[in-house]
């Protein structure tokens, strides 16, 4: 982030730093970019944006890693 953005949005900077070590999924990128651009819509949830201090990582949905479906049980510890 550049200096003017950091100065204008210290809450977003703090949230991104706070969430830097949390697991994110590709769908979080969409919600986070919209959040960073100030785009809002009915039903949008701050819990989906890692640029929000209310971000909640999705640890329940299975995902593909290395071409294999992985569940939380299969995933290696962080």
mmCIF file of the N, C-alpha and C atoms, coordinates in Angstrom:
data_MODEL
# 
_entry.id   MODEL 
# 
loop_
_atom_site.group_PDB 
_atom_site.id 
_atom_site.type_symbol 
_atom_site.label_atom_id 
_atom_site.label_alt_id 
_atom_site.label_comp_id 
_atom_site.label_asym_id 
_atom_site.label_entity_id 
_atom_site.label_seq_id 
_atom_site.pdbx_PDB_ins_code 
_atom_site.Cartn_x 
_atom_site.Cartn_y 
_atom_site.Cartn_z 
_atom_site.occupancy 
_atom_site.B_iso_or_equiv 
_atom_site.pdbx_formal_charge 
_atom_site.auth_seq_id 
_atom_site.auth_comp_id 
_atom_site.auth_asym_id 
_atom_site.auth_atom_id 
_atom_site.pdbx_PDB_model_num 
ATOM 1   N N  . UNK A 1 1  ? 0.844   -1.171  0.000  1.00 0.00 ? 1  UNK A N  1 
ATOM 2   C CA . UNK A 1 1  ? 0.000   0.000   0.000  1.00 0.00 ? 1  UNK A CA 1 
ATOM 3   C C  . UNK A 1 1  ? 0.892   1.238   0.000  1.00 0.00 ? 1  UNK A C  1 
ATOM 4   N N  . UNK A 1 2  ? 0.459   2.220   -0.740 1.00 0.00 ? 2  UNK A N  1 
ATOM 5   C CA . UNK A 1 2  ? 1.250   3.439   -0.779 1.00 0.00 ? 2  UNK A CA 1 
ATOM 6   C C  . UNK A 1 2  ? 0.936   4.329   0.433  1.00 0.00 ? 2  UNK A C  1 
ATOM 7   N N  . UNK A 1 3  ? 1.756   5.324   0.618  1.00 0.00 ? 3  UNK A N  1 
ATOM 8   C CA . UNK A 1 3  ? 1.631   6.209   1.771  1.00 0.00 ? 3  UNK A CA 1 
ATOM 9   C C  . UNK A 1 3  ? 0.293   6.898   1.899  1.00 0.00 ? 3  UNK A C  1 
ATOM 10  N N  . UNK A 1 4  ? -0.230  7.499   0.812  1.00 0.00 ? 4  UNK A N  1 
ATOM 11  C CA . UNK A 1 4  ? -1.529  8.160   0.933  1.00 0.00 ? 4  UNK A CA 1 
ATOM 12  C C  . UNK A 1 4  ? -2.653  7.201   1.347  1.00 0.00 ? 4  UNK A C  1 
ATOM 13  N N  . UNK A 1 5  ? -2.647  5.967   0.822  1.00 0.00 ? 5  UNK A N  1 
ATOM 14  C CA . UNK A 1 5  ? -3.677  5.003   1.220  1.00 0.00 ? 5  UNK A CA 1 
ATOM 15  C C  . UNK A 1 5  ? -3.506  4.659   2.694  1.00 0.00 ? 5  UNK A C  1 
ATOM 16  N N  . UNK A 1 6  ? -2.281  4.409   3.120  1.00 0.00 ? 6  UNK A N  1 
ATOM 17  C CA . UNK A 1 6  ? -2.025  4.090   4.533  1.00 0.00 ? 6  UNK A CA 1 
ATOM 18  C C  . UNK A 1 6  ? -2.522  5.210   5.448  1.00 0.00 ? 6  UNK A C  1 
ATOM 19  N N  . UNK A 1 7  ? -2.273  6.444   5.050  1.00 0.00 ? 7  UNK A N  1 
ATOM 20  C CA . UNK A 1 7  ? -2.695  7.583   5.868  1.00 0.00 ? 7  UNK A CA 1 
ATOM 21  C C  . UNK A 1 7  ? -4.212  7.741   5.888  1.00 0.00 ? 7  UNK A C  1 
ATOM 22  N N  . UNK A 1 8  ? -4.865  7.432   4.782  1.00 0.00 ? 8  UNK A N  1 
ATOM 23  C CA . UNK A 1 8  ? -6.314  7.599   4.684  1.00 0.00 ? 8  UNK A CA 1 
ATOM 24  C C  . UNK A 1 8  ? -7.104  6.441   5.290  1.00 0.00 ? 8  UNK A C  1 
ATOM 25  N N  . UNK A 1 9  ? -6.463  5.257   5.356  1.00 0.00 ? 9  UNK A N  1 
ATOM 26  C CA . UNK A 1 9  ? -7.185  4.056   5.798  1.00 0.00 ? 9  UNK A CA 1 
ATOM 27  C C  . UNK A 1 9  ? -6.379  3.247   6.826  1.00 0.00 ? 9  UNK A C  1 
ATOM 28  N N  . UNK A 1 10 ? -6.026  3.853   7.949  1.00 0.00 ? 10 UNK A N  1 
ATOM 29  C CA . UNK A 1 10 ? -5.221  3.115   8.935  1.00 0.00 ? 10 UNK A CA 1 
ATOM 30  C C  . UNK A 1 10 ? -5.935  1.880   9.473  1.00 0.00 ? 10 UNK A C  1 
ATOM 31  N N  . UNK A 1 11 ? -7.280  1.886   9.478  1.00 0.00 ? 11 UNK A N  1 
ATOM 32  C CA . UNK A 1 11 ? -8.035  0.719   9.939  1.00 0.00 ? 11 UNK A CA 1 
ATOM 33  C C  . UNK A 1 11 ? -7.823  -0.475  9.012  1.00 0.00 ? 11 UNK A C  1 
ATOM 34  N N  . UNK A 1 12 ? -7.769  -0.234  7.711  1.00 0.00 ? 12 UNK A N  1 
ATOM 35  C CA . UNK A 1 12 ? -7.533  -1.312  6.739  1.00 0.00 ? 12 UNK A CA 1 
ATOM 36  C C  . UNK A 1 12 ? -6.115  -1.854  6.878  1.00 0.00 ? 12 UNK A C  1 
ATOM 37  N N  . UNK A 1 13 ? -5.166  -0.961  7.075  1.00 0.00 ? 13 UNK A N  1 
ATOM 38  C CA . UNK A 1 13 ? -3.767  -1.378  7.243  1.00 0.00 ? 13 UNK A CA 1 
ATOM 39  C C  . UNK A 1 13 ? -3.638  -2.255  8.484  1.00 0.00 ? 13 UNK A C  1 
ATOM 40  N N  . UNK A 1 14 ? -4.228  -1.827  9.598  1.00 0.00 ? 14 UNK A N  1 
ATOM 41  C CA . UNK A 1 14 ? -4.190  -2.619  10.833 1.00 0.00 ? 14 UNK A CA 1 
ATOM 42  C C  . UNK A 1 14 ? -4.820  -3.990  10.631 1.00 0.00 ? 14 UNK A C  1 
ATOM 43  N N  . UNK A 1 15 ? -5.972  -4.030  9.959  1.00 0.00 ? 15 UNK A N  1 
ATOM 44  C CA . UNK A 1 15 ? -6.675  -5.298  9.745  1.00 0.00 ? 15 UNK A CA 1 
ATOM 45  C C  . UNK A 1 15 ? -5.836  -6.255  8.893  1.00 0.00 ? 15 UNK A C  1 
ATOM 46  N N  . UNK A 1 16 ? -5.231  -5.747  7.834  1.00 0.00 ? 16 UNK A N  1 
ATOM 47  C CA . UNK A 1 16 ? -4.411  -6.611  6.974  1.00 0.00 ? 16 UNK A CA 1 
ATOM 48  C C  . UNK A 1 16 ? -3.227  -7.157  7.752  1.00 0.00 ? 16 UNK A C  1 
ATOM 49  N N  . UNK A 1 17 ? -2.589  -6.331  8.553  1.00 0.00 ? 17 UNK A N  1 
ATOM 50  C CA . UNK A 1 17 ? -1.465  -6.805  9.376  1.00 0.00 ? 17 UNK A CA 1 
ATOM 51  C C  . UNK A 1 17 ? -1.961  -7.828  10.394 1.00 0.00 ? 17 UNK A C  1 
ATOM 52  N N  . UNK A 1 18 ? -3.086  -7.552  11.033 1.00 0.00 ? 18 UNK A N  1 
ATOM 53  C CA . UNK A 1 18 ? -3.672  -8.456  12.025 1.00 0.00 ? 18 UNK A CA 1 
ATOM 54  C C  . UNK A 1 18 ? -4.038  -9.803  11.402 1.00 0.00 ? 18 UNK A C  1 
ATOM 55  N N  . UNK A 1 19 ? -4.450  -9.805  10.134 1.00 0.00 ? 19 UNK A N  1 
ATOM 56  C CA . UNK A 1 19 ? -4.906  -11.026 9.476  1.00 0.00 ? 19 UNK A CA 1 
ATOM 57  C C  . UNK A 1 19 ? -3.837  -11.689 8.610  1.00 0.00 ? 19 UNK A C  1 
ATOM 58  N N  . UNK A 1 20 ? -2.632  -11.163 8.624  1.00 0.00 ? 20 UNK A N  1 
ATOM 59  C CA . UNK A 1 20 ? -1.580  -11.655 7.726  1.00 0.00 ? 20 UNK A CA 1 
ATOM 60  C C  . UNK A 1 20 ? -1.240  -13.127 7.916  1.00 0.00 ? 20 UNK A C  1 
ATOM 61  N N  . UNK A 1 21 ? -1.378  -13.650 9.106  1.00 0.00 ? 21 UNK A N  1 
ATOM 62  C CA . UNK A 1 21 ? -1.011  -15.050 9.330  1.00 0.00 ? 21 UNK A CA 1 
ATOM 63  C C  . UNK A 1 21 ? -2.214  -15.992 9.306  1.00 0.00 ? 21 UNK A C  1 
ATOM 64  N N  . UNK A 1 22 ? -3.382  -15.464 8.936  1.00 0.00 ? 22 UNK A N  1 
ATOM 65  C CA . UNK A 1 22 ? -4.592  -16.284 8.881  1.00 0.00 ? 22 UNK A CA 1 
ATOM 66  C C  . UNK A 1 22 ? -4.756  -16.874 7.474  1.00 0.00 ? 22 UNK A C  1 
ATOM 67  N N  . UNK A 1 23 ? -5.414  -18.023 7.421  1.00 0.00 ? 23 UNK A N  1 
ATOM 68  C CA . UNK A 1 23 ? -5.662  -18.671 6.144  1.00 0.00 ? 23 UNK A CA 1 
ATOM 69  C C  . UNK A 1 23 ? -6.711  -17.894 5.366  1.00 0.00 ? 23 UNK A C  1 
ATOM 70  N N  . UNK A 1 24 ? -6.408  -17.633 4.090  1.00 0.00 ? 24 UNK A N  1 
ATOM 71  C CA . UNK A 1 24 ? -7.388  -16.995 3.222  1.00 0.00 ? 24 UNK A CA 1 
ATOM 72  C C  . UNK A 1 24 ? -7.660  -17.919 2.037  1.00 0.00 ? 24 UNK A C  1 
ATOM 73  N N  . UNK A 1 25 ? -8.802  -17.759 1.456  1.00 0.00 ? 25 UNK A N  1 
ATOM 74  C CA . UNK A 1 25 ? -9.206  -18.526 0.280  1.00 0.00 ? 25 UNK A CA 1 
ATOM 75  C C  . UNK A 1 25 ? -9.393  -17.556 -0.878 1.00 0.00 ? 25 UNK A C  1 
ATOM 76  N N  . UNK A 1 26 ? -9.473  -18.090 -2.071 1.00 0.00 ? 26 UNK A N  1 
ATOM 77  C CA . UNK A 1 26 ? -9.598  -17.229 -3.254 1.00 0.00 ? 26 UNK A CA 1 
ATOM 78  C C  . UNK A 1 26 ? -10.832 -16.336 -3.176 1.00 0.00 ? 26 UNK A C  1 
ATOM 79  N N  . UNK A 1 27 ? -11.925 -16.825 -2.605 1.00 0.00 ? 27 UNK A N  1 
ATOM 80  C CA . UNK A 1 27 ? -13.116 -15.973 -2.522 1.00 0.00 ? 27 UNK A CA 1 
ATOM 81  C C  . UNK A 1 27 ? -12.896 -14.786 -1.585 1.00 0.00 ? 27 UNK A C  1 
ATOM 82  N N  . UNK A 1 28 ? -11.969 -14.898 -0.641 1.00 0.00 ? 28 UNK A N  1 
ATOM 83  C CA . UNK A 1 28 ? -11.684 -13.766 0.235  1.00 0.00 ? 28 UNK A CA 1 
ATOM 84  C C  . UNK A 1 28 ? -11.015 -12.628 -0.521 1.00 0.00 ? 28 UNK A C  1 
ATOM 85  N N  . UNK A 1 29 ? -10.300 -12.937 -1.588 1.00 0.00 ? 29 UNK A N  1 
ATOM 86  C CA . UNK A 1 29 ? -9.634  -11.894 -2.374 1.00 0.00 ? 29 UNK A CA 1 
ATOM 87  C C  . UNK A 1 29 ? -10.681 -10.958 -2.982 1.00 0.00 ? 29 UNK A C  1 
ATOM 88  N N  . UNK A 1 30 ? -11.742 -11.533 -3.556 1.00 0.00 ? 30 UNK A N  1 
ATOM 89  C CA . UNK A 1 30 ? -12.808 -10.711 -4.139 1.00 0.00 ? 30 UNK A CA 1 
ATOM 90  C C  . UNK A 1 30 ? -13.394 -9.756  -3.102 1.00 0.00 ? 30 UNK A C  1 
ATOM 91  N N  . UNK A 1 31 ? -13.805 -10.297 -1.963 1.00 0.00 ? 31 UNK A N  1 
ATOM 92  C CA . UNK A 1 31 ? -14.428 -9.474  -0.926 1.00 0.00 ? 31 UNK A CA 1 
ATOM 93  C C  . UNK A 1 31 ? -13.446 -8.451  -0.360 1.00 0.00 ? 31 UNK A C  1 
ATOM 94  N N  . UNK A 1 32 ? -12.193 -8.815  -0.253 1.00 0.00 ? 32 UNK A N  1 
ATOM 95  C CA . UNK A 1 32 ? -11.184 -7.900  0.287  1.00 0.00 ? 32 UNK A CA 1 
ATOM 96  C C  . UNK A 1 32 ? -10.902 -6.755  -0.671 1.00 0.00 ? 32 UNK A C  1 
ATOM 97  N N  . UNK A 1 33 ? -10.796 -7.053  -1.973 1.00 0.00 ? 33 UNK A N  1 
ATOM 98  C CA . UNK A 1 33 ? -10.559 -5.987  -2.950 1.00 0.00 ? 33 UNK A CA 1 
ATOM 99  C C  . UNK A 1 33 ? -11.740 -5.024  -2.986 1.00 0.00 ? 33 UNK A C  1 
ATOM 100 N N  . UNK A 1 34 ? -12.955 -5.560  -2.947 1.00 0.00 ? 34 UNK A N  1 
ATOM 101 C CA . UNK A 1 34 ? -14.143 -4.696  -2.910 1.00 0.00 ? 34 UNK A CA 1 
ATOM 102 C C  . UNK A 1 34 ? -14.123 -3.835  -1.645 1.00 0.00 ? 34 UNK A C  1 
ATOM 103 N N  . UNK A 1 35 ? -13.771 -4.430  -0.525 1.00 0.00 ? 35 UNK A N  1 
ATOM 104 C CA . UNK A 1 35 ? -13.690 -3.707  0.742  1.00 0.00 ? 35 UNK A CA 1 
ATOM 105 C C  . UNK A 1 35 ? -12.653 -2.591  0.653  1.00 0.00 ? 35 UNK A C  1 
ATOM 106 N N  . UNK A 1 36 ? -11.492 -2.886  0.114  1.00 0.00 ? 36 UNK A N  1 
ATOM 107 C CA . UNK A 1 36 ? -10.437 -1.881  -0.004 1.00 0.00 ? 36 UNK A CA 1 
ATOM 108 C C  . UNK A 1 36 ? -10.830 -0.740  -0.926 1.00 0.00 ? 36 UNK A C  1 
ATOM 109 N N  . UNK A 1 37 ? -11.690 -1.020  -1.920 1.00 0.00 ? 37 UNK A N  1 
ATOM 110 C CA . UNK A 1 37 ? -12.133 0.017   -2.852 1.00 0.00 ? 37 UNK A CA 1 
ATOM 111 C C  . UNK A 1 37 ? -13.384 0.741   -2.358 1.00 0.00 ? 37 UNK A C  1 
ATOM 112 N N  . UNK A 1 38 ? -13.909 0.304   -1.202 1.00 0.00 ? 38 UNK A N  1 
ATOM 113 C CA . UNK A 1 38 ? -15.085 0.958   -0.644 1.00 0.00 ? 38 UNK A CA 1 
ATOM 114 C C  . UNK A 1 38 ? -16.384 0.525   -1.310 1.00 0.00 ? 38 UNK A C  1 
ATOM 115 N N  . UNK A 1 39 ? -16.361 -0.602  -2.012 1.00 0.00 ? 39 UNK A N  1 
ATOM 116 C CA . UNK A 1 39 ? -17.564 -1.107  -2.676 1.00 0.00 ? 39 UNK A CA 1 
ATOM 117 C C  . UNK A 1 39 ? -18.363 -1.916  -1.666 1.00 0.00 ? 39 UNK A C  1 
ATOM 118 N N  . UNK A 1 40 ? -19.638 -1.572  -1.540 1.00 0.00 ? 40 UNK A N  1 
ATOM 119 C CA . UNK A 1 40 ? -20.528 -2.267  -0.602 1.00 0.00 ? 40 UNK A CA 1 
ATOM 120 C C  . UNK A 1 40 ? -21.795 -2.664  -1.330 1.00 0.00 ? 40 UNK A C  1 
ATOM 121 N N  . UNK A 1 41 ? -22.457 -3.694  -0.852 1.00 0.00 ? 41 UNK A N  1 
ATOM 122 C CA . UNK A 1 41 ? -23.728 -4.152  -1.414 1.00 0.00 ? 41 UNK A CA 1 
ATOM 123 C C  . UNK A 1 41 ? -24.507 -4.859  -0.324 1.00 0.00 ? 41 UNK A C  1 
ATOM 124 N N  . UNK A 1 42 ? -25.821 -4.957  -0.492 1.00 0.00 ? 42 UNK A N  1 
ATOM 125 C CA . UNK A 1 42 ? -26.636 -5.652  0.513  1.00 0.00 ? 42 UNK A CA 1 
ATOM 126 C C  . UNK A 1 42 ? -26.161 -7.096  0.666  1.00 0.00 ? 42 UNK A C  1 
ATOM 127 N N  . UNK A 1 43 ? -25.972 -7.512  1.873  1.00 0.00 ? 43 UNK A N  1 
ATOM 128 C CA . UNK A 1 43 ? -25.546 -8.882  2.145  1.00 0.00 ? 43 UNK A CA 1 
ATOM 129 C C  . UNK A 1 43 ? -24.043 -9.081  2.186  1.00 0.00 ? 43 UNK A C  1 
ATOM 130 N N  . UNK A 1 44 ? -23.265 -8.065  1.842  1.00 0.00 ? 44 UNK A N  1 
ATOM 131 C CA . UNK A 1 44 ? -21.807 -8.189  1.934  1.00 0.00 ? 44 UNK A CA 1 
ATOM 132 C C  . UNK A 1 44 ? -21.428 -8.360  3.398  1.00 0.00 ? 44 UNK A C  1 
ATOM 133 N N  . UNK A 1 45 ? -20.453 -9.207  3.650  1.00 0.00 ? 45 UNK A N  1 
ATOM 134 C CA . UNK A 1 45 ? -20.081 -9.501  5.029  1.00 0.00 ? 45 UNK A CA 1 
ATOM 135 C C  . UNK A 1 45 ? -18.620 -9.137  5.302  1.00 0.00 ? 45 UNK A C  1 
ATOM 136 N N  . UNK A 1 46 ? -18.352 -8.275  6.275  1.00 0.00 ? 46 UNK A N  1 
ATOM 137 C CA . UNK A 1 46 ? -16.969 -7.952  6.629  1.00 0.00 ? 46 UNK A CA 1 
ATOM 138 C C  . UNK A 1 46 ? -16.164 -9.185  7.044  1.00 0.00 ? 46 UNK A C  1 
ATOM 139 N N  . UNK A 1 47 ? -16.840 -10.227 7.474  1.00 0.00 ? 47 UNK A N  1 
ATOM 140 C CA . UNK A 1 47 ? -16.151 -11.453 7.893  1.00 0.00 ? 47 UNK A CA 1 
ATOM 141 C C  . UNK A 1 47 ? -15.442 -12.132 6.727  1.00 0.00 ? 47 UNK A C  1 
ATOM 142 N N  . UNK A 1 48 ? -15.811 -11.786 5.473  1.00 0.00 ? 48 UNK A N  1 
ATOM 143 C CA . UNK A 1 48 ? -15.192 -12.393 4.295  1.00 0.00 ? 48 UNK A CA 1 
ATOM 144 C C  . UNK A 1 48 ? -13.978 -11.617 3.800  1.00 0.00 ? 48 UNK A C  1 
ATOM 145 N N  . UNK A 1 49 ? -13.729 -10.438 4.336  1.00 0.00 ? 49 UNK A N  1 
ATOM 146 C CA . UNK A 1 49 ? -12.639 -9.583  3.869  1.00 0.00 ? 49 UNK A CA 1 
ATOM 147 C C  . UNK A 1 49 ? -11.477 -9.581  4.861  1.00 0.00 ? 49 UNK A C  1 
ATOM 148 N N  . UNK A 1 50 ? -10.284 -9.955  4.375  1.00 0.00 ? 50 UNK A N  1 
ATOM 149 C CA . UNK A 1 50 ? -9.123  -9.908  5.266  1.00 0.00 ? 50 UNK A CA 1 
ATOM 150 C C  . UNK A 1 50 ? -8.640  -8.480  5.493  1.00 0.00 ? 50 UNK A C  1 
ATOM 151 N N  . UNK A 1 51 ? -9.293  -7.513  4.849  1.00 0.00 ? 51 UNK A N  1 
ATOM 152 C CA . UNK A 1 51 ? -9.006  -6.103  5.101  1.00 0.00 ? 51 UNK A CA 1 
ATOM 153 C C  . UNK A 1 51 ? -9.942  -5.551  6.171  1.00 0.00 ? 51 UNK A C  1 
ATOM 154 N N  . UNK A 1 52 ? -10.653 -6.440  6.838  1.00 0.00 ? 52 UNK A N  1 
ATOM 155 C CA . UNK A 1 52 ? -11.587 -6.048  7.890  1.00 0.00 ? 52 UNK A CA 1 
ATOM 156 C C  . UNK A 1 52 ? -11.123 -6.602  9.234  1.00 0.00 ? 52 UNK A C  1 
ATOM 157 N N  . UNK A 1 53 ? -11.340 -5.837  10.282 1.00 0.00 ? 53 UNK A N  1 
ATOM 158 C CA . UNK A 1 53 ? -10.986 -6.335  11.614 1.00 0.00 ? 53 UNK A CA 1 
ATOM 159 C C  . UNK A 1 53 ? -11.984 -7.395  12.091 1.00 0.00 ? 53 UNK A C  1 
ATOM 160 N N  . UNK A 1 54 ? -13.015 -7.641  11.283 1.00 0.00 ? 54 UNK A N  1 
ATOM 161 C CA . UNK A 1 54 ? -13.993 -8.682  11.619 1.00 0.00 ? 54 UNK A CA 1 
ATOM 162 C C  . UNK A 1 54 ? -13.844 -9.929  10.744 1.00 0.00 ? 54 UNK A C  1 
ATOM 163 N N  . UNK A 1 55 ? -12.710 -10.057 10.044 1.00 0.00 ? 55 UNK A N  1 
ATOM 164 C CA . UNK A 1 55 ? -12.442 -11.208 9.181  1.00 0.00 ? 55 UNK A CA 1 
ATOM 165 C C  . UNK A 1 55 ? -12.452 -12.511 9.971  1.00 0.00 ? 55 UNK A C  1 
ATOM 166 N N  . UNK A 1 56 ? -13.100 -13.524 9.401  1.00 0.00 ? 56 UNK A N  1 
ATOM 167 C CA . UNK A 1 56 ? -13.140 -14.860 9.989  1.00 0.00 ? 56 UNK A CA 1 
ATOM 168 C C  . UNK A 1 56 ? -12.681 -15.839 8.917  1.00 0.00 ? 56 UNK A C  1 
ATOM 169 N N  . UNK A 1 57 ? -11.538 -16.503 9.110  1.00 0.00 ? 57 UNK A N  1 
ATOM 170 C CA . UNK A 1 57 ? -11.050 -17.447 8.096  1.00 0.00 ? 57 UNK A CA 1 
ATOM 171 C C  . UNK A 1 57 ? -12.032 -18.609 7.900  1.00 0.00 ? 57 UNK A C  1 
ATOM 172 N N  . UNK A 1 58 ? -12.162 -19.045 6.653  1.00 0.00 ? 58 UNK A N  1 
ATOM 173 C CA . UNK A 1 58 ? -13.000 -20.196 6.319  1.00 0.00 ? 58 UNK A CA 1 
ATOM 174 C C  . UNK A 1 58 ? -12.168 -21.454 6.518  1.00 0.00 ? 58 UNK A C  1 
ATOM 175 N N  . UNK A 1 59 ? -12.353 -22.111 7.627  1.00 0.00 ? 59 UNK A N  1 
ATOM 176 C CA . UNK A 1 59 ? -11.596 -23.322 7.927  1.00 0.00 ? 59 UNK A CA 1 
ATOM 177 C C  . UNK A 1 59 ? -12.454 -24.575 7.782  1.00 0.00 ? 59 UNK A C  1 
ATOM 178 N N  . UNK A 1 60 ? -13.692 -24.407 7.337  1.00 0.00 ? 60 UNK A N  1 
ATOM 179 C CA . UNK A 1 60 ? -14.609 -25.542 7.245  1.00 0.00 ? 60 UNK A CA 1 
ATOM 180 C C  . UNK A 1 60 ? -14.726 -26.112 5.830  1.00 0.00 ? 60 UNK A C  1 
ATOM 181 N N  . UNK A 1 61 ? -14.716 -25.242 4.828  1.00 0.00 ? 61 UNK A N  1 
ATOM 182 C CA . UNK A 1 61 ? -14.918 -25.708 3.458  1.00 0.00 ? 61 UNK A CA 1 
ATOM 183 C C  . UNK A 1 61 ? -13.701 -26.475 2.955  1.00 0.00 ? 61 UNK A C  1 
ATOM 184 N N  . UNK A 1 62 ? -13.930 -27.625 2.307  1.00 0.00 ? 62 UNK A N  1 
ATOM 185 C CA . UNK A 1 62 ? -12.798 -28.319 1.689  1.00 0.00 ? 62 UNK A CA 1 
ATOM 186 C C  . UNK A 1 62 ? -12.224 -27.451 0.566  1.00 0.00 ? 62 UNK A C  1 
ATOM 187 N N  . UNK A 1 63 ? -10.960 -27.648 0.254  1.00 0.00 ? 63 UNK A N  1 
ATOM 188 C CA . UNK A 1 63 ? -10.328 -26.882 -0.816 1.00 0.00 ? 63 UNK A CA 1 
ATOM 189 C C  . UNK A 1 63 ? -9.347  -27.784 -1.565 1.00 0.00 ? 63 UNK A C  1 
ATOM 190 N N  . UNK A 1 64 ? -8.913  -27.312 -2.709 1.00 0.00 ? 64 UNK A N  1 
ATOM 191 C CA . UNK A 1 64 ? -7.970  -28.087 -3.512 1.00 0.00 ? 64 UNK A CA 1 
ATOM 192 C C  . UNK A 1 64 ? -6.573  -27.546 -3.279 1.00 0.00 ? 64 UNK A C  1 
ATOM 193 N N  . UNK A 1 65 ? -5.660  -28.446 -2.951 1.00 0.00 ? 65 UNK A N  1 
ATOM 194 C CA . UNK A 1 65 ? -4.250  -28.091 -2.764 1.00 0.00 ? 65 UNK A CA 1 
ATOM 195 C C  . UNK A 1 65 ? -3.413  -29.161 -3.463 1.00 0.00 ? 65 UNK A C  1 
ATOM 196 N N  . UNK A 1 66 ? -2.570  -28.734 -4.382 1.00 0.00 ? 66 UNK A N  1 
ATOM 197 C CA . UNK A 1 66 ? -1.741  -29.694 -5.102 1.00 0.00 ? 66 UNK A CA 1 
ATOM 198 C C  . UNK A 1 66 ? -2.562  -30.654 -5.944 1.00 0.00 ? 66 UNK A C  1 
ATOM 199 N N  . UNK A 1 67 ? -3.733  -30.208 -6.412 1.00 0.00 ? 67 UNK A N  1 
ATOM 200 C CA . UNK A 1 67 ? -4.584  -31.037 -7.245 1.00 0.00 ? 67 UNK A CA 1 
ATOM 201 C C  . UNK A 1 67 ? -5.410  -32.050 -6.486 1.00 0.00 ? 67 UNK A C  1 
ATOM 202 N N  . UNK A 1 68 ? -5.387  -31.988 -5.159 1.00 0.00 ? 68 UNK A N  1 
ATOM 203 C CA . UNK A 1 68 ? -6.122  -32.942 -4.327 1.00 0.00 ? 68 UNK A CA 1 
ATOM 204 C C  . UNK A 1 68 ? -7.093  -32.197 -3.425 1.00 0.00 ? 68 UNK A C  1 
ATOM 205 N N  . UNK A 1 69 ? -8.309  -32.735 -3.296 1.00 0.00 ? 69 UNK A N  1 
ATOM 206 C CA . UNK A 1 69 ? -9.282  -32.147 -2.372 1.00 0.00 ? 69 UNK A CA 1 
ATOM 207 C C  . UNK A 1 69 ? -8.786  -32.371 -0.947 1.00 0.00 ? 69 UNK A C  1 
ATOM 208 N N  . UNK A 1 70 ? -8.746  -31.302 -0.191 1.00 0.00 ? 70 UNK A N  1 
ATOM 209 C CA . UNK A 1 70 ? -8.224  -31.343 1.173  1.00 0.00 ? 70 UNK A CA 1 
ATOM 210 C C  . UNK A 1 70 ? -9.328  -30.886 2.119  1.00 0.00 ? 70 UNK A C  1 
ATOM 211 N N  . UNK A 1 71 ? -9.497  -31.580 3.217  1.00 0.00 ? 71 UNK A N  1 
ATOM 212 C CA . UNK A 1 71 ? -10.426 -31.142 4.253  1.00 0.00 ? 71 UNK A CA 1 
ATOM 213 C C  . UNK A 1 71 ? -9.603  -30.681 5.440  1.00 0.00 ? 71 UNK A C  1 
ATOM 214 N N  . UNK A 1 72 ? -10.252 -30.057 6.380  1.00 0.00 ? 72 UNK A N  1 
ATOM 215 C CA . UNK A 1 72 ? -9.555  -29.575 7.566  1.00 0.00 ? 72 UNK A CA 1 
ATOM 216 C C  . UNK A 1 72 ? -8.819  -30.707 8.272  1.00 0.00 ? 72 UNK A C  1 
ATOM 217 N N  . UNK A 1 73 ? -9.416  -31.882 8.275  1.00 0.00 ? 73 UNK A N  1 
ATOM 218 C CA . UNK A 1 73 ? -8.807  -33.042 8.938  1.00 0.00 ? 73 UNK A CA 1 
ATOM 219 C C  . UNK A 1 73 ? -7.509  -33.433 8.237  1.00 0.00 ? 73 UNK A C  1 
ATOM 220 N N  . UNK A 1 74 ? -7.487  -33.312 6.878  1.00 0.00 ? 74 UNK A N  1 
ATOM 221 C CA . UNK A 1 74 ? -6.309  -33.681 6.097  1.00 0.00 ? 74 UNK A CA 1 
ATOM 222 C C  . UNK A 1 74 ? -5.206  -32.637 6.118  1.00 0.00 ? 74 UNK A C  1 
ATOM 223 N N  . UNK A 1 75 ? -5.587  -31.408 6.395  1.00 0.00 ? 75 UNK A N  1 
ATOM 224 C CA . UNK A 1 75 ? -4.632  -30.301 6.270  1.00 0.00 ? 75 UNK A CA 1 
ATOM 225 C C  . UNK A 1 75 ? -3.537  -30.404 7.327  1.00 0.00 ? 75 UNK A C  1 
ATOM 226 N N  . UNK A 1 76 ? -2.302  -30.079 6.909  1.00 0.00 ? 76 UNK A N  1 
ATOM 227 C CA . UNK A 1 76 ? -1.212  -30.062 7.887  1.00 0.00 ? 76 UNK A CA 1 
ATOM 228 C C  . UNK A 1 76 ? -1.396  -28.903 8.862  1.00 0.00 ? 76 UNK A C  1 
ATOM 229 N N  . UNK A 1 77 ? -0.868  -29.024 10.065 1.00 0.00 ? 77 UNK A N  1 
ATOM 230 C CA . UNK A 1 77 ? -1.004  -27.912 11.029 1.00 0.00 ? 77 UNK A CA 1 
ATOM 231 C C  . UNK A 1 77 ? -0.309  -26.666 10.506 1.00 0.00 ? 77 UNK A C  1 
ATOM 232 N N  . UNK A 1 78 ? -0.827  -25.473 10.857 1.00 0.00 ? 78 UNK A N  1 
ATOM 233 C CA . UNK A 1 78 ? -0.225  -24.211 10.366 1.00 0.00 ? 78 UNK A CA 1 
ATOM 234 C C  . UNK A 1 78 ? 1.170   -23.991 10.901 1.00 0.00 ? 78 UNK A C  1 
# 
